[in-house]
């Protein structure tokens, strides 16, 4: 990998380190176009896998990995240059998509939109969800009369979905899985998973194989343009291997004769694209997609200088947050973290925040009870444990659910509890 140094910026931490370049898991080719012409643009240091929440006996024993973003000079794709094996990240984890009302409502809207627009009059219809988690998305398709199949690699999460009546295969989806399944679906959904894929080309080939002739592949992904606009650098973590724009995801799809024919920008997670994809030439391309692509081109998000500017803004945000938190602490205020999302661990570890500044992280997800955040080792407490003695300040790591959080804790706001949002998505 080449490393270009931006004018006036410090070189990335690992520049010129031959031991690092030879590290197991390091990517030497672009994940989309296979080019070797990559430049390192963002360095968030050595970090633990963000979803590796720790039991007491694991604290201090967690492995650390490089967390760096490289830019492909040939296809303009931003991507991690290091891959934590999928068996480590997705064999079992504690994320549950059904924990927040706003995400559940988003999934319901997606199902109703897809059905109403494409398949309302179809008598027998089926949907496969790749990375289906606890089955929240499929639940809404099932309510609309679809035969549903989830594919979920996490054992505990797949078990939760099956127990809820959502048929779920505990496996990794790829072309081999698709060939063995040998089944066509009117709808294939991939929500927040298409940028996770170590076997990206095999998965895309499997989608091509499994999509019915007139079928629609609904791909939902964090939009790099909004990540930069919001300075939401915490959405960079080891599970997120690729950071798509419309231009870069099209470079992948066209290799498999798939075509995005429509897209919309949703507010979920601070700004996500919901893309509608079909077999090439099967659906007319929408005016809305053309408009989004024009806006993307004018933003210059596909140019490398945008990433160097982003890196400077990350440094500024770090200093601002630390100054504010230290001032609060110096004035005698107690500070708790709101939520323990995976992205929060990117932020905590890059800012080097520990329990000296943020006493605990408050969660509603029971799978994280009595655990500790990786790297920072901040203890996680359940909401009911702290309800009687709230902090002076909530440092909101789950900032992407800002409206839901402020509505849920309206009484605390009235009592004078401050809610500090380290990332502002404009909502």
PyMOL commands that set and color helices and strands:
alter all, ss='L'
color gray80, all
select helices_A, chain A and resi 18-21+56-58+86-90+97-99+101-119+136-143+155-163+175-181+200-210+224-230+233-235+246-256+268-270+287-299+304-330+342-351+366-368+383-386+399-408+410-415
alter helices_A, ss='H'
color red, helices_A
select strands_A, chain A and resi 38-48+64-72+78-80+126-130+147-152+168-170+185-191+211-222+242-243+258-266+272-279+335-338+360-363+379-382+393-396+418-421
alter strands_A, ss='S'
color yellow, strands_A
deselect
rebuild
show_as cartoon
